[in-house]
Structures are given as structure tokens and as C-alpha cells.
Amino acid sequence: MPLRLFDWPIACVGPPELDFAAFAQTITCEGGPDPETLTRWYATEGPMRPGVLVSSVTAVAGFFAANAWRQDLEGLP
């Protein structure tokens, strides 16, 4: 069975590297493996094009940078 990652808040059709870039930091922040280990694991199961991965990481970082100034939403953990 193929490995699939879904990040529902930004669900869209696009490169699998984008899903990976959005999800990998969550895994690491919650005590999982570091992004480099996750990248190696993921690359054994599906495409991991370096240029697309760099663009995806840049897009995810830009999303967080653009939204970091916003106030927290009441009621969210």
C-alpha cells in the first residue's frame, strides 16, 4: 500500500512534496523523527524531487510567516 499524507486544512491537488513539507514539521514538533529522517523514509515510498521539496518548504514557511502576526483564535488549543 502506498504511503499517503493528508493535511486537510490545505487540501489541494499538487505535488506530494507539498503535503510532506506541511506535515513533516508537525511530526517533528510532536516528538517524532527529525525532518531529514522523515525525508529519507518518505523518499523510499514515493517521489521526492529536491527542487520541488525546496519550493514546497518555502511555500509552507511563507504561509506561516504571513500569518504569524494574526491573533490566536479563541477556543483553539
C-alpha positions as a Python dict, from the first residue, in 0.01 Angstrom:
ca = {
    (1, 'M'): (0, 0, 0),
    (2, 'P'): (141, 344, -90),
    (3, 'L'): (228, 594, 180),
    (4, 'R'): (-2, 896, 171),
    (5, 'L'): (-6, 1211, 384),
    (6, 'F'): (-302, 1447, 404),
    (7, 'D'): (-306, 1789, 564),
    (8, 'W'): (-676, 1873, 542),
    (9, 'P'): (-655, 2249, 610),
    (10, 'I'): (-467, 2297, 282),
    (11, 'A'): (-604, 2000, 87),
    (12, 'C'): (-547, 2054, -283),
    (13, 'V'): (-420, 1881, -593),
    (14, 'G'): (-47, 1929, -621),
    (15, 'P'): (292, 1773, -574),
    (16, 'P'): (322, 1519, -292),
    (17, 'E'): (625, 1710, -169),
    (18, 'L'): (391, 1993, -62),
    (19, 'D'): (193, 1760, 165),
    (20, 'F'): (518, 1625, 303),
    (21, 'A'): (660, 1974, 371),
    (22, 'A'): (342, 2081, 552),
    (23, 'F'): (321, 1765, 760),
    (24, 'A'): (687, 1690, 845),
    (25, 'Q'): (728, 1983, 1082),
    (26, 'T'): (420, 1869, 1275),
    (27, 'I'): (563, 1521, 1322),
    (28, 'T'): (895, 1662, 1448),
    (29, 'C'): (725, 1915, 1681),
    (30, 'E'): (520, 1636, 1837),
    (31, 'G'): (829, 1433, 1927),
    (32, 'G'): (875, 1233, 1609),
    (33, 'P'): (1182, 1196, 1391),
    (34, 'D'): (1370, 1495, 1251),
    (35, 'P'): (1280, 1623, 900),
    (36, 'E'): (1593, 1471, 743),
    (37, 'T'): (1500, 1122, 864),
    (38, 'L'): (1140, 1168, 753),
    (39, 'T'): (1260, 1283, 410),
    (40, 'R'): (1470, 968, 367),
    (41, 'W'): (1180, 746, 475),
    (42, 'Y'): (929, 921, 251),
    (43, 'A'): (1164, 906, -48),
    (44, 'T'): (1165, 525, -29),
    (45, 'E'): (788, 521, -88),
    (46, 'G'): (727, 799, -336),
    (47, 'P'): (872, 1087, -532),
    (48, 'M'): (1094, 1333, -352),
    (49, 'R'): (1223, 1581, -608),
    (50, 'P'): (1474, 1812, -437),
    (51, 'G'): (1372, 2126, -629),
    (52, 'V'): (1002, 2067, -564),
    (53, 'L'): (1072, 1992, -197),
    (54, 'V'): (1267, 2318, -155),
    (55, 'S'): (983, 2513, -323),
    (56, 'S'): (729, 2339, -100),
    (57, 'V'): (921, 2412, 219),
    (58, 'T'): (950, 2774, 107),
    (59, 'A'): (574, 2794, 45),
    (60, 'V'): (491, 2645, 386),
    (61, 'A'): (737, 2881, 560),
    (62, 'G'): (587, 3175, 371),
    (63, 'F'): (238, 3074, 482),
    (64, 'F'): (344, 3069, 848),
    (65, 'A'): (538, 3396, 815),
    (66, 'A'): (241, 3570, 650),
    (67, 'N'): (2, 3452, 921),
    (68, 'A'): (225, 3476, 1230),
    (69, 'W'): (111, 3830, 1310),
    (70, 'R'): (-253, 3728, 1349),
    (71, 'Q'): (-408, 3696, 1692),
    (72, 'D'): (-483, 3349, 1824),
    (73, 'L'): (-837, 3229, 1760),
    (74, 'E'): (-1033, 3196, 2081),
    (75, 'G'): (-1106, 2837, 2178),
    (76, 'L'): (-822, 2676, 1981),
    (77, 'P'): (-554, 2484, 2171),
}
